[in-house]
Amino acid sequence: MVIAQSGGPTMVINQSLIGAVTEAKKHGQIKKIYGSLHGIAGILAENFIDLRRETAATLEAVAQTPSSALGSVRRKPSPADCLAIFKVLQKYNVRYFFYIGGNDSAETTHIINEAARAENHDLRCFHIPKTIDNDLRENDHTPGFASGARFVASAFMGDNLDNRALPGVKVNIIMGRHAGFLTAASALARVYPDDGPHLIYLPERPFDEAQFARDVATVYKKYGRCVAAVSEGISDKNGNAIAAKLSKEVDSHGNVQLSGSGALGDLLAGVIKSSAKISRVRADTFGYLQRSFPGIASETDSREAREVGKLAVRHATSGKATSGSVTINRKPGKKYAPVYGLVALRKVSKETRHMPDKFIAKAGNDVTPAFITYARPLVGKLPVIGRFKGVPVKKAKG
Amino acid sequence: MVIAQSGGPTMVINQSLIGAVTEAKKHGQIKKIYGSLHGIAGILAENFIDLRRETAATLEAVAQTPSSALGSVRRKPSPADCLAIFKVLQKYNVRYFFYIGGNDSAETTHIINEAARAENHDLRCFHIPKTIDNDLRENDHTPGFASGARFVASAFMGDNLDNRALPGVKVNIIMGRHAGFLTAASALARVYPDDGPHLIYLPERPFDEAQFARDVATVYKKYGRCVAAVSEGISDKNGNAIAAKLSKEVDSHGNVQLSGSGALGDLLAGVIKSSAKISRVRADTFGYLQRSFPGIASETDSREAREVGKLAVRHATSGKATSGSVTINRKPGKKYAPVYGLVALRKVSKETRHMPDKFIAKAGNDVTPAFITYARPLVGKLPVIGRFKGVPVKKAKG
């Protein structure tokens, strides 16, 4: 078998890798366990490492380490790439291909699988889900999201306190190209009624700069401060991403670069400074830390990420399916429990899932309680935030 | 007594507050324990809360919560402010004033103390140290630094892995107006010999854009990637902060706004993109998360922050000193141990301490092993970073 990782890293993508590797060791039909470095680029370059040569201690340490231990890539295979890939896989007698990634990686797996069928290659292609964006179709949620959400919620808890200590307007830009789930997770930071984020802007609703300025002014008038969570993917009423106007870089899947720049935050801070008469306006862009910060992964997320890796190998070796993508849904009822499944690759590839309407407040600048109920069990327990009762001292005379 | 917090929040500034409050309860000469909201602004507005009315559980929860629970302020008192402050303090029969903050807050405490002497007011003024910048004179280190450093080191651990997975150039901007300690702490992220940050730029050395581009190109050639840590306070050879050219905001202590904008990072990413032929260049500005992220404070830092709060009250009530600033130094020898002291307010106010030369590598783009030895015991244990041994699979023939 060959396993590889693709697309943006997450805090738990290595759990899926190690889950697959430890499971593969249990199945006699898998003799060699090769890790391809940097996704399909590693296959094309015959750049494999032998994962059977790693100790159990190393496997465990890697599982708990964020980011893609095999390296990653953003590359959509051309028909010529597919032929080159098959040539390599035949040379190494590879019958199982596992690809851990988001919808673009599912598309890559699908393309390779279709080409394998057309060329009559004996290759089982399985996609293992991962994305902090939480935007894979056919899934209730995806591994990586809950840990990213945990970072975002924790960061907003601290940042809300910072803003409370030194009042002003604070705009924080959160990852999420088309889906607002990660930005929405900022709402989990609220503990006390006046806690931020006071406003949440998602890519699922058109963003209007004038309305944004009015919203901020309203909150500022009420609390003397305002914390806003804004998705990097916010778009105007014509569907054009605001950040895309500030960027020129596009990858082979057609995605414009949105992260790795503070330009959108600075633009929005400028909007507030010029429209409202508020002197202290700050913007932070949480950036890559949201997907790679070590030591704070969600326990549920870590466990589920491990499980989807294992399940992909079980499906592949069971003989019942020759390809597919492992899914996570949730058991109906009050107590959270995951339900794993397997769907056809084309069902999760390319297109993305958006925040359902029931999770978005009517005004388009917040989430609903239904979203909190959805996200809370995934993210787990957050840090305790203490606050003084704050009994005012009676004013003295004199 | 009145206690207040001032300047930028930290993850452990509430430990000092609660340390002082719990200690004050033990001293009979202190009848009332008032918290002034938003530093001296709260005194001027007679905006006090009664800290004796808080439960022990609340005090403990607040101690472990980041940011300034009493609110903060950046305000240098004028002579008229001092007179107004005394009027209020007399009205409430306040004889002890504790101010938790950095060098600007020490200056405020010093000004109030000098004015009190001149006006013959019976007021004991004590400064309790805090600053993530670690730039207070007379101290080996200051409460808040080690926890900020823990955030920065952890963030670089994850970001280095992210950059290893998807290679390119990554520039991260770190807080620290005049002192490079927090930026230097990024070096603690290194576990394996090729780990980033590969370059570290501090305000203590002149920053040259062309040299920066050459340094990055050299690292990129060697590793195929590069992670750079850059202080927000980097300045050109004439001592002008690069970020100050991009900003116009100045506070009453004369500090130009450097944080809360991604402009410097974007500028430096632009320098690399235009000079070197490297396509993937990203910049993140860690921003306010460095001083307020909950749940990851350093244990040593938390303990010492609590202790300096207690000691300030003990000094004030002992009768031996009528004013001063609590200091932390370190016992000579291999095993880390703090030594607490008390110095005159003027000795820590206004001017800042810089990174000593022995902590800065000769080339001016890295730290020395001496800095690591200095910082490691303060920051404590960091997350375990696993890595595959990575035994290459022998190339197949055919």
Contacts between the chains, C-beta under 8 A, distances in Angstrom:
chain1	res1	chain2	res2	distance
A	5	B	165	7.4
A	8	B	166	7.5
A	9	B	161	7.1
A	9	B	162	5.3
A	9	B	165	4.9
A	9	B	166	7.3
A	11	B	158	7.8
A	14	B	386	7.8
A	32	B	393	7.8
A	34	B	393	5.6
A	35	B	388	7.3
A	38	B	165	8.0
A	46	B	393	8.0
A	46	B	395	5.7
A	46	B	396	7.3
A	47	B	392	7.8
A	48	B	392	7.1
A	48	B	393	3.9
A	49	B	388	6.3
A	49	B	390	4.5
A	49	B	391	6.0
A	49	B	392	5.9
A	49	B	393	6.5
A	50	B	391	4.7
A	50	B	392	7.5
A	50	B	393	5.2
A	51	B	388	7.5
A	53	B	389	6.5
A	53	B	391	4.2
A	54	B	388	5.6
A	54	B	389	6.0
A	55	B	389	7.9
A	58	B	386	6.1
A	58	B	387	7.7
A	58	B	388	6.4
A	58	B	389	6.5
A	60	B	386	7.4
A	61	B	384	5.8
A	61	B	385	7.7
A	61	B	386	2.8
A	61	B	387	7.8
A	62	B	386	3.9
A	62	B	387	6.9
A	62	B	388	6.2
A	63	B	386	7.3
A	64	B	384	6.7
A	64	B	386	6.6
A	65	B	161	6.8
A	65	B	383	7.9
A	65	B	384	7.3
A	65	B	385	5.3
A	65	B	386	4.4
A	65	B	387	7.5
A	66	B	158	5.0
A	66	B	161	6.0
A	66	B	162	7.8
A	67	B	158	6.6
A	67	B	161	3.4
A	67	B	162	5.0
A	67	B	164	7.0
A	67	B	165	4.9
A	68	B	161	8.0
A	68	B	165	4.1
A	69	B	386	7.4
A	69	B	387	7.0
A	69	B	388	5.9
A	70	B	388	7.8
A	71	B	164	6.8
A	71	B	165	5.2
A	71	B	166	7.9
A	72	B	165	4.2
A	72	B	166	5.2
A	73	B	166	7.5
A	74	B	166	7.3
A	90	B	398	8.0
A	91	B	396	4.5
A	91	B	397	7.7
A	91	B	398	4.8
A	92	B	393	7.5
A	92	B	396	5.2
A	154	B	293	6.4
A	154	B	294	5.7
A	154	B	295	6.1
A	155	B	289	5.2
A	155	B	293	6.2
A	157	B	294	5.2
A	158	B	11	7.8
A	158	B	66	5.0
A	158	B	67	6.6
A	158	B	288	7.7
A	158	B	289	6.5
A	158	B	292	3.5
A	158	B	293	4.7
A	158	B	294	4.9
A	159	B	288	5.6
A	159	B	289	6.7
A	159	B	292	5.9
A	161	B	9	7.1
A	161	B	65	6.9
A	161	B	66	6.0
A	161	B	67	3.4
A	161	B	68	8.0
A	161	B	292	6.0
A	162	B	9	5.3
A	162	B	66	7.8
A	162	B	67	5.0
A	162	B	288	5.1
A	162	B	291	6.9
A	162	B	292	4.2
A	164	B	67	7.0
A	164	B	71	6.9
A	165	B	5	7.4
A	165	B	9	4.9
A	165	B	38	8.0
A	165	B	67	4.9
A	165	B	68	4.1
A	165	B	71	5.3
A	165	B	72	4.2
A	166	B	8	7.5
A	166	B	9	7.3
A	166	B	71	7.9
A	166	B	72	5.2
A	166	B	73	7.5
A	166	B	74	7.3
A	170	B	260	7.7
A	170	B	288	7.5
A	249	B	279	7.8
A	259	B	282	7.1
A	260	B	170	7.7
A	260	B	269	7.5
A	260	B	281	7.8
A	260	B	282	2.9
A	260	B	283	6.2
A	260	B	284	6.8
A	261	B	262	6.6
A	261	B	265	7.6
A	261	B	266	5.6
A	261	B	269	7.1
A	261	B	282	7.3
A	261	B	283	6.4
A	262	B	261	6.6
A	262	B	262	1.1
A	262	B	263	6.7
A	262	B	265	5.7
A	262	B	266	5.6
A	262	B	283	7.0
A	262	B	284	7.9
A	262	B	285	5.4
A	263	B	262	6.7
A	263	B	266	6.0
A	265	B	261	7.7
A	265	B	262	5.7
A	266	B	261	5.6
A	266	B	262	5.6
A	266	B	263	6.0
A	266	B	266	7.9
A	269	B	260	7.5
A	269	B	261	7.1
A	279	B	249	7.8
A	281	B	260	7.8
A	282	B	259	7.1
A	282	B	260	2.9
A	282	B	261	7.3
A	282	B	287	7.8
A	282	B	288	7.2
A	283	B	260	6.2
A	283	B	261	6.4
A	283	B	262	7.0
A	284	B	260	6.8
A	284	B	262	7.9
A	284	B	285	6.8
A	284	B	287	3.4
A	284	B	288	5.8
A	284	B	289	6.9
A	285	B	262	5.4
A	285	B	284	6.8
A	285	B	285	6.6
A	285	B	287	7.7
A	286	B	289	7.3
A	287	B	282	7.9
A	287	B	284	3.5
A	287	B	285	7.7
A	288	B	158	7.7
A	288	B	159	5.6
A	288	B	162	5.1
A	288	B	170	7.5
A	288	B	282	7.2
A	288	B	284	5.8
A	289	B	155	5.3
A	289	B	158	6.5
A	289	B	159	6.7
A	289	B	284	6.9
A	289	B	286	7.4
A	289	B	289	7.5
A	291	B	162	6.9
A	292	B	158	3.4
A	292	B	159	5.9
A	292	B	161	6.0
A	292	B	162	4.2
A	293	B	154	6.4
A	293	B	155	6.2
A	293	B	158	4.7
A	294	B	154	5.7
A	294	B	157	5.2
A	294	B	158	4.9
A	294	B	382	7.9
A	294	B	383	3.9
A	294	B	385	6.9
A	295	B	154	6.1
A	295	B	296	7.1
A	295	B	382	7.9
A	295	B	383	3.9
A	296	B	295	7.1
A	296	B	296	7.4
A	382	B	294	7.9
A	382	B	295	7.9
A	383	B	65	8.0
A	383	B	294	3.9
A	383	B	295	3.9
A	384	B	61	5.8
A	384	B	64	6.7
A	384	B	65	7.3
A	385	B	61	7.7
A	385	B	65	5.3
A	385	B	294	6.9
A	386	B	14	7.8
A	386	B	58	6.1
A	386	B	60	7.4
A	386	B	61	2.7
A	386	B	62	3.9
A	386	B	63	7.3
A	386	B	64	6.6
A	386	B	65	4.4
A	386	B	69	7.4
A	387	B	58	7.7
A	387	B	61	7.8
A	387	B	62	6.9
A	387	B	65	7.5
A	387	B	69	7.0
A	388	B	35	7.3
A	388	B	49	6.3
A	388	B	51	7.5
A	388	B	54	5.7
A	388	B	58	6.5
A	388	B	62	6.2
A	388	B	69	5.9
A	388	B	70	7.8
A	389	B	53	6.5
A	389	B	54	6.0
A	389	B	55	7.9
A	389	B	58	6.5
A	390	B	49	4.5
A	391	B	49	6.0
A	391	B	50	4.7
A	391	B	53	4.2
A	392	B	47	7.8
A	392	B	48	7.1
A	392	B	49	6.0
A	392	B	50	7.5
A	393	B	32	7.8
A	393	B	34	5.6
A	393	B	46	8.0
A	393	B	48	3.9
A	393	B	49	6.5
A	393	B	50	5.2
A	393	B	92	7.5
A	395	B	46	5.6
A	396	B	46	7.3
A	396	B	91	4.5
A	396	B	92	5.2
A	397	B	91	7.7
A	398	B	90	7.9
A	398	B	91	4.7
